[in-house]
Amino acid sequence: MTPEEIAEAVVAYAADRKAQDIVQLDLRGMISYTDYFVICTGRTDRQCKAIHDAIYEGMKAEHRKMPRRVEGLPEARWILMDYLDVVVHVFTPEKRNYYRLEQLWGEAPVLAVGVGSA
């Protein structure tokens, strides 16, 4: 799979679990450690975990891709999944507002916006 295909699959899995405000940022040429960020919001920590589970299981079962690492799963307020070329951020609304990754990477082209918005 290409990095863009991985990001698109992640967006689809997140949307399937009703993630809100899904954003796919194209970071190619801006940073060296990844090509894309996928950022989304779950209404609660429980929904964030469900979004993580959908992405993890879908990527594993359908694409034979496992994240290099996962962080934040126990508290599930900001879950980071590192697929090398794609880094996934699943936030609760409070954590997403606090970290504001979209503003930090404001110059990055946005490839998906609002997928699954309420």
C-alpha positions as CSV (number, residue, x, y, z in Angstrom):
1,M,0.0,0.0,0.0
2,T,1.1,3.5,-0.7
3,P,1.1,6.0,2.2
4,E,-1.9,7.7,0.7
5,E,-3.8,4.4,0.5
6,I,-3.0,3.7,4.2
7,A,-4.2,7.2,5.2
8,E,-7.4,6.7,3.2
9,A,-8.1,3.3,4.8
10,V,-7.5,4.8,8.3
11,V,-10.0,7.6,7.5
12,A,-12.6,5.0,6.4
13,Y,-12.2,2.9,9.5
14,A,-12.4,6.0,11.7
15,A,-15.5,7.2,9.9
16,D,-17.1,3.7,10.3
17,R,-16.9,4.2,14.1
18,K,-18.5,7.7,13.8
19,A,-15.3,9.7,14.4
20,Q,-15.9,13.4,14.1
21,D,-14.0,16.1,12.3
22,I,-11.6,13.7,10.5
23,V,-8.7,15.5,8.9
24,Q,-6.0,14.0,6.7
25,L,-2.9,16.3,6.4
26,D,-0.3,15.8,3.7
27,L,3.1,16.4,5.4
28,R,5.3,15.2,2.6
29,G,8.2,17.5,2.2
30,M,7.5,19.3,5.5
31,I,8.8,16.7,8.0
32,S,11.0,13.6,7.6
33,Y,9.3,11.1,9.9
34,T,5.9,10.6,8.2
35,D,4.0,11.5,5.1
36,Y,0.5,12.0,6.6
37,F,-1.3,12.7,9.8
38,V,-4.9,11.5,10.2
39,I,-6.6,13.4,13.1
40,C,-10.0,12.7,14.4
41,T,-12.2,13.1,17.5
42,G,-14.2,10.7,19.5
43,R,-16.9,12.1,21.8
44,T,-15.6,10.1,24.8
45,D,-12.6,8.1,25.8
46,R,-14.6,5.0,25.2
47,Q,-15.4,6.0,21.6
48,C,-11.7,6.9,21.1
49,K,-10.8,3.4,22.1
50,A,-13.5,2.0,19.7
51,I,-12.0,4.2,16.9
52,H,-8.5,2.8,17.7
53,D,-9.8,-0.7,17.7
54,A,-11.5,-0.3,14.3
55,I,-8.4,1.1,12.7
56,Y,-6.1,-1.5,14.4
57,E,-8.2,-4.5,13.5
58,G,-9.1,-3.2,10.0
59,M,-5.5,-2.5,9.1
60,K,-4.3,-5.8,10.5
61,A,-7.1,-8.0,9.0
62,E,-7.5,-6.4,5.6
63,H,-4.1,-4.9,4.9
64,R,-1.7,-6.9,7.1
65,K,-0.4,-3.6,8.6
66,M,0.4,-3.2,12.3
67,P,1.4,0.0,13.9
68,R,5.0,0.4,14.9
69,R,3.8,1.7,18.2
70,V,0.6,2.8,20.0
71,E,0.6,5.4,22.8
72,G,-2.2,6.7,25.1
73,L,-4.5,3.7,24.9
74,P,-5.0,3.2,28.6
75,E,-6.4,6.7,29.2
76,A,-7.7,7.0,25.6
77,R,-7.8,10.8,25.6
78,W,-5.1,11.1,22.9
79,I,-4.3,7.8,21.2
80,L,-1.3,7.9,18.8
81,M,-0.9,5.1,16.2
82,D,2.3,5.1,14.2
83,Y,2.1,3.3,10.9
84,L,5.5,5.0,9.9
85,D,4.2,6.8,6.7
86,V,1.0,7.6,8.5
87,V,0.6,8.8,12.1
88,V,-3.0,8.6,13.5
89,H,-4.2,10.9,16.3
90,V,-7.5,10.0,18.0
91,F,-8.5,12.7,20.4
92,T,-11.3,13.5,22.9
93,P,-12.7,17.0,22.1
94,E,-10.8,18.6,25.1
95,K,-7.4,17.1,24.1
96,R,-7.9,18.0,20.4
97,N,-8.7,21.6,21.4
98,Y,-5.7,21.8,23.7
99,Y,-3.1,20.5,21.2
100,R,-4.5,22.0,18.0
101,L,-2.4,20.0,15.6
102,E,-4.2,21.4,12.6
103,Q,-3.1,24.9,13.5
104,L,0.4,23.7,14.2
105,W,0.6,22.2,10.7
106,G,-1.6,24.9,9.1
107,E,0.5,25.0,5.9
108,A,0.0,21.3,5.2
109,P,-2.5,20.5,2.4
110,V,-5.7,19.0,3.8
111,L,-6.9,15.9,1.9
112,A,-10.0,15.1,4.0
113,V,-12.0,17.4,6.2
114,G,-15.1,16.9,8.2
115,V,-15.6,13.2,7.3
116,G,-18.0,11.9,9.9
117,S,-18.7,15.4,11.4
118,A,-21.8,15.7,13.6
